[in-house]
Amino acid sequence: MVFHYIPPRKRPDGAARIASRPGILLLNLGTPDDTGYRSVRRYLSEFLSDRRVIEGSPVLWQPILQGIVLTVRPGKSGKAYERIWDKARNESPLRGYTRSQSEALAQRFAAEDVPVTWAMRYGKPSVAVGLKELMEHGCDRILVMPLYPQYSATTTATANDQLFRVLMKVRNQPAIRTLPAFPDHPAYIDALAASIQDGVAHLPTPPQMIVVSFHGLPQEYVDKGDSYQADCIRTMEALRAKLGMTAETLVLTFQSRFGPTKWLEPYTAPFVEALPEKGVKNIAVITPGFMADCIETLDEIGNEVRDEFLAKGGETFTLIPCLNDSPACIDLLEQLARQELSGWL
């Protein structure tokens, strides 16, 4: 048998091809560039025009969206963003934490020369920008990691949709792997359990109940086959088992209802507001469907729901932070990445 040496392929300009290697792209939801009306309106228009998010006919929905919704909602949302905005960096917490996650994960893979970057499904930096950055670093194999522990067509699927839309315009496509949901992955459950224990350890009064609030979803989407609710239940069951808690002390709810249709129940806000009347006046809330704190966690729960709970007679409301860029979060991301990069490293 005779073996032949095959020299590296040349680029059109004659230069040697960059050595191939894998890369990692973290994908999160997105954020406006600032809190101004135009920026928030542009972000909401892109987000709420996604057919994965709003499945109704665009013929009916777009006039409503471009009319009353995008006339009124950007101002209201802009004020909410202002309350949680990182003014030192002039960015939303979601953008800052996602960047930090990417930078910390890159350190974990530095010795293996695996580049890591990040992008947003809506807004900047775009998926196209993230892919281009990795490809320019010689990555011909890319692991894309949508940062959604529980699968939904409205989150994981639309992130993957955008990824492949971008790839449709790429002549020399890299090989792609996408991270599956991880609702009861041991490292994820361990990180959540530790964050709850740390969050309540130093409270003067232990919480009577811990409310676990996931982002909501229209009931119709689940009825059509979306596995999101089942994934949330998987997370809850694993977390209860890890902490040794019951369904009465670690309670599942769903937040962020939008529009007149029925969403997954129980709804977080009315559930929490009714607790003081039942004698439950000391609670903690955790939002494990989000890998990084954002407007839905910091303002919707940390401000709006908290204020209503206290106004109804509640005494102690503790918001447990998301995993953000904690060591436990980076451990989780590294473990998931190494699992999915099997055979590429």
Beta strands, then each sheet from edge to edge (+ up, - down):
strand 1: 21-31
strand 2: 116-123
strand 3: 139-146
strand 4: 175-178
strand 5: 209-215
strand 6: 250-255
strand 7: 282-286
strand 8: 316-320
sheet 1: 2+ 1+ 3+ 4+
sheet 2: 6+ 5+ 7+ 8+
end
